Amino acid sequence: MRATVMYGVHDVRVENVPDAQIKEPTDALVVVTRACICGSDLWPYNSMSGPARRMGHEFIGRVEAVGSDVRTIRKGDLVVAPFAWSDGTCEFCRQGLQTSCVHGGFWGGTKLDGGQGEAVRVPLADGTLVALPVGPDHALMPSLLTLSDVMGTGHHAALAARVGPGKIAAVVGDGAVGLCGVIAAKRLGAERIIMLGRHPDRVKLAREFGATDVVSERGEAAVERVRELTGGLGAHAVLECVGLGASMETAVNIARPGGAVGRVGVPQEDTIPSSHQTFYRNVTISGGPAPVRAYIEELMPDVLEGRIQPGRVFDSVTNLDGVPDGYRAMNERTAIKVMITF
């Protein structure tokens, strides 16, 4: 089979790799029909060292076969896979924290299948996969694909930031996760949503998703602008969707006293800035890898009934051969998010 392999900085190739196959009785074999490139894939794309790794952690596919112990997924099902697999039964899974499953893990790496390939071995299929009630060519397939990561991650940021009715939310980062964070904030009832971003195409989409204000400044200028928009108080809820030290510093400094920051950008720094300020202002900082498996059933009806349209973050579509160009386009900010069709 063919799959995406990253060898080093800006070195992404589509190669022949060993066929995905069932190894454990709890596995499923999924033939991929849709996948995508994630903003978090750009971190190794720009800084990778070490052995080659398989790429991709967001995919939808048709179940080709199941292990003897699989009970809830059948051959022929069209399924969406969250970006981490989980057993669904451990203590953390029962608490809705599947990304901390004691038997779970994440797609890709040096030995594991990745989602940017023709097929994937899915461990712990019963706890991981969710069957979709539509066919593989359904018009809502792009939005359903976002349930594997970015829509669930934006939702997790909003929950961690304690977005709710009557609150002012601010979203730091205008990538796909930040844009889905706007959707999530509106869905949870935020009264105002401030998008911190400067790319015109992304800002336009953010406004269509529900952003009421846009701040294009950065650094201290952005902090001052948010304070102006909030009567000098800051936002109740801040969604940090980038992961850089500068973006986190902006996020914590635009939160009002007693506010909350939900961080879902993969952190590229070892420390959280402004720790003294957040301590004395009673700012809560929460978040982490989104347990999107916990959110799929909650968000799917809103997708199927057209109440939210997160699939609009896909502004570029390619096939497997075009994946290296897709990485370049996202890295150069000429694409928000690239979908891969098979």
Buried (B, 14 or more C-beta within 10 A) or exposed (E): BBBBBBEBEEEBEBEEBEEBEBEEEBBBBBBBBBBBBBBBBBEBBEEBEEEBBBBBBBBBBBBBEBBEEBEEBEEEBBBBBBBBBBBBEBEBBEEEBBBBBEBBBBBBEEEBBBBBBBBBBBBBBBBBBBEBEEEBEBEBBBBBBBBBBBBBBBBBBBBBBBBBEEBBBBBBBBBBBBBBBBBBBBBBEBEBBBBBBBBEEBBEBBBEBBBBBBBBBBEEEBBBBBBEBBEEBBBBBBBBBBBBBBBBBBBBBBBBEEBBBBBBBBBBEEEBBBEEEBEEBEBBBBBBBBBBBBBBEEBBEBBBEEEBBBBBBBBBBBEBEBBBBBBBBBBEEEBBBBBBBB
